[in-house]
């Protein structure tokens, strides 16, 4: 985990004082609502449907136990006792007041946290693979690179008033767990022919109302040139991105209208200029960041204790191990998912008491570290196998051990019309009904890997375009309807789901999901063929017939 | 687009007056030998001004001053200062001095300071070696 130096700390401390004064000017009427808007958004503060919402940054999804405890304290003292983990690895508090926001930021700064650029038309939180440093297929840990990018684009004077928000994701593994191809910029760590380190750069991806899969604009960028090249992309976007229509202002629209070749040429030209001002990164600069990432000191040989025997004795524990843990690249350890998806639970929500309990587990069993995932779960990244049973016992008692990771009830879901001023329909109650319909964990297990994503409007915060089953809430004549897409994927084989027919009523939407699942079970070759594999093999027709009848 | 540079006898300077949405390439090529460029900002959310200013600074044949006038927030004045703009006038009724007393320095500025210092140190070393 990255530990702040004096400069890092002074920056966030200064920012809190700055924002306090900006808030005072707004409350005293010296800044209008419109003038205050970008200032508050760049500090994470939204004005939502019922109340302000504060989005706190969790850089590349990494937290230490004390940071999670601070989030719990904020939930208790300033909110209604809970927080909501988002699809960009951040956390949102839905009920603070404007006056409270500077105090919350002040509290956060004491544990090296902030809300800087968690919203606004600027470079947002840099996200990454939640299995960074764990996955066996990893080429290099992406987090130090995320930190480098975070630092450079924090309060950057040229890029704080872009045409629209700007999201960057970095992955260090060939298996893309960071949804990188659906980001404004996706960076893949690669090694060149002579083993030199660099990045494949993708640009122009995004979800929202015009979903686009990012295009490769450079297959190998030496890592020393990363910052200059990112600046060049951002400058082309800042100069040429549309400002006349908010819905056409993202970089994906610019890339599409110019064409990838022309866009690439502009970036290369700009890069030549930028390099005069941004000299290549030298080794010392990157080492300085690397040094502040203290990794866990794993035991060389770990006694796995009664790990195997416990699984034989308790099938529920065995299922948890199979579904909710990942083999760690360090022998004797596993990464353990904390499932925030259970019946009666809003996907991604967690109350303060359980935040504290997870923080305690992290401190005791996971080298003080917790991570957030874009699928709105938490992860204890480094648990010794001999401790897994104890961890499971605690998680199970907290209802955080539903063995459903990457299964059909591990639903990604936006806040929807229950909280959001943009939404057209509710999404949380649909997720809740799916849980109830698929309450039988044996059934969920037998269906295998299946991702259902739900958004309450076309802004796609619930990533419905890339769900294996995507559900989009729409409003028709004052009623909630839902469009269904199939075949989406957010991985290295990224694909946008295909709409299978007319919107389905609130009453029938969960029946439709059930029909889709049953169609898959009927059609799959065997239990090893996953939903997405079956869909790619047979296409949409069988699913359409089942839902809409023969005429579809 | 930019008006042609005019020669003004009263203040003896070549002034170029443009809007923030001006084409950057055209402006840069028109900026040679201009003493001062005045950029009008129509609306404070239009961040093109920041790239425009930086492109001008990077252009070797422009050695004049950049002035900015228009709808800006006092808080943005600092960003412009950081990019090298010295003359700023707000015409939206906001008080340019009504901004936080202390404006946070970014990582980018710190790095630029370090690079400049290193270059300076290197020059000194070279000079001393040359003696």
HADDOCK unambig.tbl for C-alpha pairs under 7 A between the chains (distance, minus, plus):
assign (segid A and resid 11 and name CA) (segid B and resid 104 and name CA) 5.98 0.50 0.50
assign (segid A and resid 11 and name CA) (segid B and resid 105 and name CA) 6.84 0.50 0.50
assign (segid A and resid 14 and name CA) (segid B and resid 104 and name CA) 5.40 0.50 0.50
assign (segid A and resid 15 and name CA) (segid B and resid 104 and name CA) 6.05 0.50 0.50
assign (segid A and resid 18 and name CA) (segid B and resid 100 and name CA) 5.40 0.50 0.50
assign (segid A and resid 18 and name CA) (segid B and resid 102 and name CA) 6.95 0.50 0.50
assign (segid A and resid 18 and name CA) (segid B and resid 103 and name CA) 6.73 0.50 0.50
assign (segid A and resid 21 and name CA) (segid B and resid 100 and name CA) 5.89 0.50 0.50
assign (segid A and resid 151 and name CA) (segid B and resid 107 and name CA) 5.87 0.50 0.50
assign (segid A and resid 152 and name CA) (segid B and resid 107 and name CA) 5.73 0.50 0.50
assign (segid A and resid 152 and name CA) (segid B and resid 108 and name CA) 5.58 0.50 0.50
assign (segid A and resid 154 and name CA) (segid B and resid 106 and name CA) 6.62 0.50 0.50
assign (segid A and resid 155 and name CA) (segid B and resid 106 and name CA) 5.65 0.50 0.50
assign (segid A and resid 156 and name CA) (segid B and resid 106 and name CA) 6.59 0.50 0.50
assign (segid A and resid 156 and name CA) (segid B and resid 108 and name CA) 6.67 0.50 0.50
assign (segid A and resid 157 and name CA) (segid B and resid 79 and name CA) 4.92 0.50 0.50
assign (segid A and resid 157 and name CA) (segid B and resid 82 and name CA) 6.96 0.50 0.50
assign (segid A and resid 158 and name CA) (segid B and resid 50 and name CA) 4.90 0.50 0.50
assign (segid A and resid 158 and name CA) (segid B and resid 51 and name CA) 5.85 0.50 0.50
assign (segid A and resid 161 and name CA) (segid B and resid 45 and name CA) 6.08 0.50 0.50
assign (segid A and resid 161 and name CA) (segid B and resid 46 and name CA) 6.55 0.50 0.50
assign (segid A and resid 161 and name CA) (segid B and resid 47 and name CA) 4.45 0.50 0.50
assign (segid A and resid 162 and name CA) (segid B and resid 47 and name CA) 5.65 0.50 0.50
assign (segid A and resid 235 and name CA) (segid B and resid 51 and name CA) 6.51 0.50 0.50
assign (segid A and resid 238 and name CA) (segid B and resid 48 and name CA) 6.00 0.50 0.50
assign (segid A and resid 239 and name CA) (segid B and resid 48 and name CA) 5.58 0.50 0.50
assign (segid A and resid 239 and name CA) (segid B and resid 51 and name CA) 6.87 0.50 0.50
